[in-house]
Amino acid sequence: MLDFNALKSVRYVVDQDGHKSAVQVDLATWSALLGYLEDLEDRATIKDKLARLKLDPATAGAIPWDEAKEAW
């Protein structure tokens, strides 16, 4: 889980004119941020799939539970 307070510890890289040009974070924060983004992507995928499933299960490629259970 991403602790948003960890994002307060970012370090900015500045160019020769003193403008912020990049950000540095420690590896633990980076890993947490990636995990958070992956969770968001998974949730969006599930939301999309559920919407399609509700509209038309056959078109969405849904298969009966008994058939899916046999594959496992």
ChimeraX attribute file (.defattr): number of C-alpha atoms within 10 A of each C-alpha:
attribute: neighborCount
match mode: 1-to-1
recipient: residues
	/A:1	11
	/A:2	16
	/A:3	11
	/A:4	11
	/A:5	8
	/A:6	15
	/A:7	14
	/A:8	9
	/A:9	12
	/A:10	12
	/A:11	13
	/A:12	13
	/A:13	13
	/A:14	12
	/A:15	10
	/A:16	8
	/A:17	6
	/A:18	8
	/A:19	10
	/A:20	12
	/A:21	10
	/A:22	10
	/A:23	10
	/A:24	12
	/A:25	16
	/A:26	12
	/A:27	9
	/A:28	11
	/A:29	20
	/A:30	15
	/A:31	14
	/A:32	16
	/A:33	19
	/A:34	14
	/A:35	14
	/A:36	15
	/A:37	13
	/A:38	12
	/A:39	13
	/A:40	12
	/A:41	12
	/A:42	12
	/A:43	12
	/A:44	12
	/A:45	12
	/A:46	12
	/A:47	12
	/A:48	11
	/A:49	13
	/A:50	13
	/A:51	13
	/A:52	16
	/A:53	15
	/A:54	9
	/A:55	10
	/A:56	11
	/A:57	15
	/A:58	11
	/A:59	9
	/A:60	14
	/A:61	9
	/A:62	12
	/A:63	10
	/A:64	9
	/A:65	9
	/A:66	8
	/A:67	9
	/A:68	10
	/A:69	8
	/A:70	7
	/A:71	7
	/A:72	5
